[in-house]
Amino acid sequence: MSERDNYNPGPAGGATIEKDGETWTLVLVRQLRHAPDRVWTALTEPEHLKEWAPFDADKSLATAGARVTLTTAGAPSSYVSETVVIRADAPRVLQFNWGDREVRWELEAVAGGTRLTLWNNIDRNFIAMGAAGWHVCLDVLDRWVAGKPIGRIVGPDAMKFLGWQRLHAEYRQLFQGGVS
């Protein structure tokens, strides 16, 4: 059995929702055992993104003002969006839009690694699904940076994992606001 076959995500946690008018933002905080510069590379470079992220990038996201094409990975039909990197302060802050949704990453050096915080504007009706999906992506990211890749798990492939179904239910319970 491979590492991927043995993968089972941990419990839901480290997530909150922020609401500003009609804008809903999922906030996920994760402690990673890697230095911020290593995490930064995984967040910005196309060859790393293809190992864990729910999208592919045609160029590096590491430069503010860069024009980058993002394409969903693992989805039944590809969604392609053009973005301009809004902010890229290596290795601390990365901000861009994915379609019409803002994505912001903050990395803070902490003892033993990095505190990674993700803010993602998301449709209220899909916030628990988004939390479960990002949870799995961040698990895969952590393993990739550690040199123990298990392969990208996104879209319908992620939903096939029993752990994803459990996570989705746990995040729905955690958020308890009628979000799904």
C-alpha angles and dihedrals in degrees: 000000000000128000087253091055089051094048114121118166119235122244122297113269147119091063133119136166125233120196125198111175105304093342115104119194127193112212118197124182121194133175111222126192094225135088117262093248091058092047090047091056091050090051097047113031121083095221089055096041091057088062098058117356127098089235141043122229124210091210141017117288091207098101126071110235094025114142109226133177114221120197124188114246124219095005121136088242125021120249111204121193134174116224139179115217104245098193133006114172103164123250097359116050134023121176131174141137122257102201105314093334124095119229120192127178124192122190122197123185110235133169107292097011143320137332103217119197122190124195114190124174105222139171109270091234093059103038097109090046089050091049091052091047095048090045090058092043091052091049089053090046091053092051092045093053090046090057093249102108120186097178131256115304110194143135117001090352090061092050090056091065111094086218091062092055089050092047092050091053092046093051091048088053092045093052095039093179099113092269117142 
